[in-house]
Amino acid sequence: MKARPVLCNLLGALALAALPLAVSAQKPAAAVSVPLLLCPWGCGPTESDTILMNQMIKEGSPVTLLPQETPGYIFNIREMANDRHWKKTAFSTEDVVIQLALKWGGTPELKEFLPERVPLRFKLLYGETWWAQGKFFVTFDPKIRTPADFKGKRIALGLRGQSDWGVFSRLVLEYGYGITPQNADIRHLTPAALTQQLLDGSVDVAVTAFGTEPSLTEILISPPMRQLEAAGKTVRYIGVPKEIFDKVNARLGTTFLPVTLPAGKLPKQSEPLALGFVRGFKAVHPDFPENTAYQIVMAVARNAPKMKELHPLWKIWSPDLMLHGLSEENVHPGAKKAYVELGWWGKVKQFPAVTYPQ
């Protein structure tokens, strides 16, 4: 009768002894998957962030980004107003998009583009690109020298849902020069269509695109700009000077960055060009988990140097690009933790911060 308890105790001890082995044989915990709202396929980040996702999977990162194609950054900011995204979703955006949505959404000034306010002070993870489209213009007409000459002209801009191509270009023209749909023929088209209309002579002036980084060393020439270059015509760049961006920033509380681009940076650019940039970021809601934000920034810092060889958008990467515009007020705590560990956080004091309007 006493043998059974002894046998049971022995089997129990064997089971407990085997437990660590069984646990260690289990597969590692699955990575946290973070949906990442981007832009239409072909915009750049959709492809470059897919490469980042693959690298994160290969290295066994505890967090994996899942790129999601979207209509663009205006869609993203409106979608992120939904609280179902706050603790699990990251998104591509720009400093000026957040600023406009926060203060001007639903107002007469912006209702055409942003029907309602998004009163959220999103937290920034890292900077990824400086975008110039919508902050300078192109023409083949030698009589058009500045945007002040656009009155009465046929102007091809991007769609109303495109932050740079369509929204920012309208703001620069209206608040910088008084050019509106009431005194000019403004057409909102896709990048491909507006480029073709300029080539066909159906419009007089248009927007086009390129991206860069804080040192202005690496330039990302867009397919529409390459198409203009290949046309065999003399492309004339129409700049926008600093005083215009100062005027727009003062009016709207935005942080458009005025810059003079040295000659030769763009196709057939024979003279320095005054223009503006917005800073593109990956961002999240303040409720986004701190460790997940930390792991995302660390994964970018680890993988970006080798991804320079995998996609043109990563060629512009640098620690300065990631940090430009971040501050104690706008950075996500998890992202800041990563930068502190990397020894980079001190750099933020060198750059003008993204501020949010009151």
C-alpha positions as CSV (number, residue, x, y, z in Angstrom):
1,M,0.0,0.0,0.0
2,K,2.9,2.4,0.7
3,A,4.5,1.7,-2.7
4,R,2.0,3.7,-4.7
5,P,2.7,7.1,-3.0
6,V,6.4,6.5,-3.5
7,L,5.9,5.7,-7.2
8,C,3.7,8.7,-7.6
9,N,6.2,11.0,-6.0
10,L,9.0,9.6,-8.2
11,L,7.0,10.1,-11.4
12,G,6.1,13.6,-10.2
13,A,9.8,14.4,-9.6
14,L,10.7,13.1,-13.0
15,A,8.0,15.2,-14.6
16,L,9.3,18.4,-12.8
17,A,12.9,17.6,-13.8
18,A,11.8,17.3,-17.4
19,L,9.9,20.6,-17.4
20,P,12.8,23.0,-18.1
21,L,13.8,20.8,-21.0
22,A,10.3,20.9,-22.4
23,V,10.0,24.6,-22.0
24,S,13.4,25.2,-23.6
25,A,12.4,23.1,-26.6
26,Q,9.4,25.4,-27.3
27,K,9.7,27.9,-30.2
28,P,10.7,31.4,-29.3
29,A,7.8,33.8,-28.6
30,A,6.4,35.3,-31.8
31,A,7.4,38.8,-32.6
32,V,5.0,41.7,-31.9
33,S,3.5,42.7,-35.3
34,V,2.9,46.4,-35.8
35,P,0.8,47.5,-38.7
36,L,2.5,50.5,-40.4
37,L,0.3,52.9,-42.4
38,L,2.2,54.2,-45.4
39,C,1.1,55.7,-48.8
40,P,0.2,54.4,-52.3
41,W,2.4,51.7,-53.8
42,G,5.2,53.5,-55.7
43,C,5.5,56.4,-53.3
44,G,8.8,55.1,-51.9
45,P,8.2,54.1,-48.2
46,T,6.0,51.3,-49.2
47,E,8.9,49.6,-50.9
48,S,11.7,50.6,-48.5
49,D,9.7,49.7,-45.4
50,T,8.9,46.3,-46.9
51,I,12.7,45.7,-47.1
52,L,12.9,46.8,-43.5
53,M,10.2,44.3,-42.5
54,N,12.1,41.5,-44.3
55,Q,15.3,42.4,-42.4
56,M,13.5,42.5,-39.1
57,I,12.1,39.0,-39.7
58,K,15.5,37.6,-40.8
59,E,17.2,38.9,-37.7
60,G,14.5,37.6,-35.4
61,S,13.6,41.1,-34.1
62,P,11.1,41.0,-31.2
63,V,9.1,43.6,-33.2
64,T,8.1,43.4,-36.8
65,L,6.6,46.2,-38.8
66,L,3.9,45.3,-41.3
67,P,3.7,47.9,-44.1
68,Q,0.2,48.8,-45.2
69,E,-0.5,50.6,-48.4
70,T,-2.8,53.6,-47.9
71,P,-4.1,56.5,-50.0
72,G,-1.5,58.8,-48.3
73,Y,-0.6,60.9,-45.3
74,I,-3.9,62.8,-45.1
75,F,-5.7,59.5,-44.9
76,N,-3.3,58.3,-42.2
77,I,-3.7,61.2,-39.9
78,R,-7.5,60.9,-40.1
79,E,-7.4,57.1,-39.6
80,M,-5.2,57.5,-36.5
81,A,-8.0,59.5,-34.9
82,N,-9.6,56.0,-34.3
83,D,-8.6,54.7,-30.8
84,R,-8.4,51.1,-32.1
85,H,-5.0,52.1,-33.6
86,W,-3.5,53.9,-30.6
87,K,-1.8,51.0,-28.9
88,K,-0.8,48.9,-31.9
89,T,-0.3,50.9,-35.1
90,A,2.5,53.1,-36.4
91,F,2.2,55.5,-39.3
92,S,4.1,57.6,-41.8
93,T,3.4,61.3,-41.6
94,E,5.0,64.7,-41.7
95,D,5.5,67.5,-39.3
96,V,3.1,69.8,-41.2
97,V,0.4,67.2,-41.5
98,I,0.2,66.8,-37.7
99,Q,0.2,70.5,-37.2
100,L,-2.5,71.2,-39.7
101,A,-4.7,68.4,-38.5
102,L,-4.3,69.4,-34.9
103,K,-5.4,73.0,-35.3
104,W,-6.9,73.6,-38.8
105,G,-8.9,70.5,-39.6
106,G,-12.5,71.4,-40.3
107,T,-11.9,75.1,-40.5
108,P,-12.6,77.1,-43.6
109,E,-8.9,77.3,-44.4
110,L,-8.4,73.5,-44.5
111,K,-11.9,71.9,-44.7
112,E,-11.4,71.1,-48.4
113,F,-8.5,68.8,-47.4
114,L,-9.1,67.9,-43.8
115,P,-12.9,67.9,-43.0
116,E,-12.3,67.5,-39.3
117,R,-9.7,68.2,-36.6
118,V,-7.5,65.5,-35.3
119,P,-6.7,67.0,-31.9
120,L,-3.9,64.5,-31.0
121,R,-0.3,65.3,-30.2
122,F,1.2,62.3,-31.8
123,K,4.7,61.1,-30.7
124,L,7.5,60.8,-33.2
125,L,9.8,57.7,-33.5
126,Y,12.3,58.8,-36.2
127,G,12.7,61.0,-39.3
128,E,12.9,59.2,-42.6
129,T,12.9,61.8,-45.5
130,W,12.8,65.4,-46.3
131,W,10.2,66.0,-49.1
132,A,10.2,69.1,-51.4
133,Q,7.2,68.5,-53.7
134,G,4.6,71.3,-53.4
135,K,7.2,73.8,-52.1
136,F,8.7,74.6,-55.6
137,F,7.3,74.5,-59.1
138,V,8.4,73.7,-62.7
139,T,7.5,75.2,-66.1
140,F,8.7,75.3,-69.7
141,D,7.5,78.9,-70.1
142,P,10.4,81.4,-69.9
143,K,8.0,84.2,-69.1
144,I,7.0,82.6,-65.8
145,R,9.7,83.5,-63.3
146,T,8.1,83.4,-59.8
147,P,4.8,82.1,-58.4
148,A,3.6,85.7,-58.4
149,D,3.3,85.2,-62.2
150,F,0.8,82.3,-61.8
151,K,-2.3,84.4,-61.7
152,G,-4.5,83.5,-64.6
153,K,-2.3,80.5,-65.5
154,R,-3.2,76.8,-65.7
155,I,-1.6,75.2,-62.7
156,A,-1.3,71.4,-62.2
157,L,-1.1,70.3,-58.6
158,G,-1.5,66.9,-56.9
159,L,-4.7,65.4,-55.5
160,R,-6.5,67.0,-52.5
161,G,-5.7,63.9,-50.5
162,Q,-1.9,64.2,-51.2
163,S,-0.2,66.3,-48.5
164,D,2.8,67.5,-50.4
165,W,1.6,67.4,-54.0
166,G,-1.9,68.8,-53.5
167,V,-2.4,70.4,-50.0
168,F,0.9,72.1,-49.2
169,S,1.2,73.5,-52.8
170,R,-2.2,75.2,-52.4
171,L,-1.2,76.7,-49.0
172,V,2.1,78.1,-50.3
173,L,0.3,79.6,-53.3
174,E,-2.6,81.1,-51.3
175,Y,-0.9,82.3,-48.1
176,G,2.4,83.2,-49.8
177,Y,1.2,84.8,-53.0
178,G,-2.6,85.1,-53.0
179,I,-3.0,82.6,-55.8
180,T,-6.3,80.7,-55.4
181,P,-8.8,78.8,-57.6
182,Q,-10.7,82.1,-58.0
183,N,-7.8,83.8,-59.9
184,A,-6.0,80.9,-61.5
185,D,-7.0,77.6,-63.2
186,I,-5.9,75.1,-60.5
187,R,-6.2,71.5,-61.4
188,H,-5.8,68.6,-58.9
189,L,-4.4,65.6,-60.7
190,T,-2.3,62.5,-60.0
191,P,1.4,62.9,-60.3
192,A,1.5,61.0,-63.6
193,A,-1.4,63.0,-65.1
194,L,-0.1,66.4,-64.0
195,T,3.4,65.6,-65.4
196,Q,1.9,64.6,-68.7
197,Q,-0.3,67.7,-68.9
198,L,2.8,69.9,-68.4
199,L,4.6,68.0,-71.2
200,D,1.6,68.2,-73.5
201,G,1.3,72.0,-72.9
202,S,-2.1,71.6,-71.4
203,V,-1.0,73.5,-68.3
204,D,1.6,76.3,-67.8
205,V,3.1,75.2,-64.5
206,A,3.1,72.1,-62.3
207,V,4.6,70.5,-59.2
208,T,7.2,67.8,-59.2
209,A,9.0,65.8,-56.5
210,F,12.3,64.9,-54.9
211,G,13.5,64.0,-51.5
212,T,16.7,64.5,-49.5
213,E,18.3,64.6,-46.0
214,P,19.7,67.3,-43.7
215,S,23.1,67.6,-45.4
216,L,21.5,67.9,-48.9
217,T,24.1,65.4,-50.1
218,E,21.9,62.6,-51.2
219,I,19.0,63.5,-53.6
220,L,16.1,61.2,-54.4
221,I,14.9,62.1,-57.9
222,S,11.3,61.1,-58.5
223,P,10.0,59.3,-61.6
224,P,8.0,62.4,-62.6
225,M,11.1,64.6,-62.5
226,R,13.0,62.0,-64.5
227,Q,10.2,62.1,-67.1
228,L,10.5,65.9,-67.4
229,E,14.3,65.5,-67.7
230,A,13.9,63.0,-70.5
231,A,11.6,65.2,-72.5
232,G,14.4,67.2,-74.1
233,K,12.9,70.5,-73.1
234,T,14.4,73.1,-70.9
235,V,13.0,72.6,-67.4
236,R,12.7,75.9,-65.5
237,Y,12.6,75.6,-61.8
238,I,10.4,78.2,-60.0
239,G,11.6,78.7,-56.4
240,V,9.9,79.9,-53.3
241,P,12.0,82.1,-51.0
242,K,12.4,82.0,-47.3
243,E,10.3,85.0,-46.6
244,I,7.3,83.2,-48.1
245,F,7.7,80.2,-45.9
246,D,8.2,82.5,-42.9
247,K,4.9,84.1,-43.8
248,V,3.0,80.8,-44.2
249,N,4.5,79.4,-41.0
250,A,3.5,82.5,-39.1
251,R,-0.1,82.3,-40.4
252,L,-0.6,78.5,-39.9
253,G,1.8,77.6,-37.1
254,T,3.7,75.2,-39.3
255,T,7.4,74.3,-39.6
256,F,8.1,74.4,-43.3
257,L,11.9,74.5,-43.6
258,P,13.2,77.1,-46.1
259,V,16.4,76.0,-47.8
260,T,18.5,77.1,-50.8
261,L,19.4,74.1,-52.8
262,P,22.9,74.5,-54.5
263,A,23.0,74.4,-58.3
264,G,23.5,71.0,-59.9
265,K,21.5,69.0,-57.4
266,L,18.5,68.5,-59.7
267,P,18.5,67.7,-63.4
268,K,19.5,70.7,-65.5
269,Q,19.5,73.0,-62.4
270,S,21.9,75.7,-63.4
271,E,21.3,78.1,-60.5
272,P,20.6,77.8,-56.7
273,L,17.0,77.2,-56.0
274,A,15.1,78.5,-53.0
275,L,12.4,76.1,-51.8
276,G,11.0,74.4,-48.7
277,F,10.9,71.0,-47.1
278,V,8.7,69.1,-44.8
279,R,10.2,66.4,-42.6
280,G,8.7,62.9,-42.9
281,F,8.5,60.8,-39.8
282,K,7.3,57.5,-38.4
283,A,4.9,58.3,-35.5
284,V,2.6,56.7,-33.0
285,H,-0.1,57.7,-30.5
286,P,1.2,58.5,-26.9
287,D,-0.4,55.3,-25.7
288,F,1.8,53.1,-28.0
289,P,3.8,50.7,-25.8
290,E,7.2,52.0,-24.8
291,N,9.2,48.8,-25.4
292,T,7.7,48.4,-28.8
293,A,8.7,51.9,-29.8
294,Y,12.2,51.2,-28.4
295,Q,12.5,48.0,-30.4
296,I,11.4,49.7,-33.7
297,V,14.0,52.5,-33.4
298,M,16.8,50.0,-32.4
299,A,15.9,47.8,-35.4
300,V,16.2,50.8,-37.8
301,A,19.5,51.8,-36.3
302,R,20.9,48.2,-36.7
303,N,19.6,47.6,-40.2
304,A,19.7,51.0,-42.0
305,P,23.5,50.9,-42.8
306,K,23.2,47.7,-44.8
307,M,19.8,48.6,-46.3
308,K,21.5,51.5,-48.1
309,E,22.5,48.9,-50.7
310,L,19.0,47.5,-51.0
311,H,16.7,50.5,-51.8
312,P,17.4,54.1,-52.9
313,L,15.3,55.6,-50.1
314,W,17.7,54.1,-47.5
315,K,20.7,55.8,-49.2
316,I,19.7,59.0,-47.5
317,W,19.6,57.5,-44.0
318,S,21.7,58.9,-41.2
319,P,21.4,59.4,-37.5
320,D,20.9,63.1,-38.2
321,L,17.9,62.3,-40.4
322,M,16.4,60.1,-37.7
323,L,16.8,62.8,-35.0
324,H,16.1,66.1,-37.0
325,G,13.0,67.7,-35.5
326,L,12.8,65.5,-32.4
327,S,12.5,67.1,-28.9
328,E,11.7,66.2,-25.3
329,E,8.2,67.3,-26.0
330,N,7.4,65.4,-29.2
331,V,9.5,62.2,-29.0
332,H,8.0,58.9,-27.8
333,P,9.6,57.8,-24.5
334,G,10.5,54.4,-26.0
335,A,12.2,56.0,-29.0
336,K,14.2,58.4,-26.7
337,K,15.4,55.5,-24.6
338,A,16.8,53.9,-27.8
339,Y,18.6,57.1,-28.8
340,V,20.1,57.5,-25.4
341,E,21.4,54.0,-25.5
342,L,22.8,54.6,-28.9
343,G,24.6,57.8,-27.7
344,W,22.7,59.9,-30.3
345,W,20.2,61.9,-28.2
346,G,22.5,64.9,-27.7
347,K,22.2,65.6,-31.4
348,V,18.6,66.9,-31.2
349,K,19.8,70.2,-29.7
350,Q,21.5,71.0,-33.1
351,F,18.2,70.9,-35.0
352,P,15.0,73.0,-35.1
353,A,12.3,71.0,-33.3
354,V,8.8,70.1,-34.6
355,T,6.4,72.1,-32.5
356,Y,2.7,71.6,-32.1
357,P,0.3,74.6,-32.2
358,Q,-1.7,75.4,-29.1
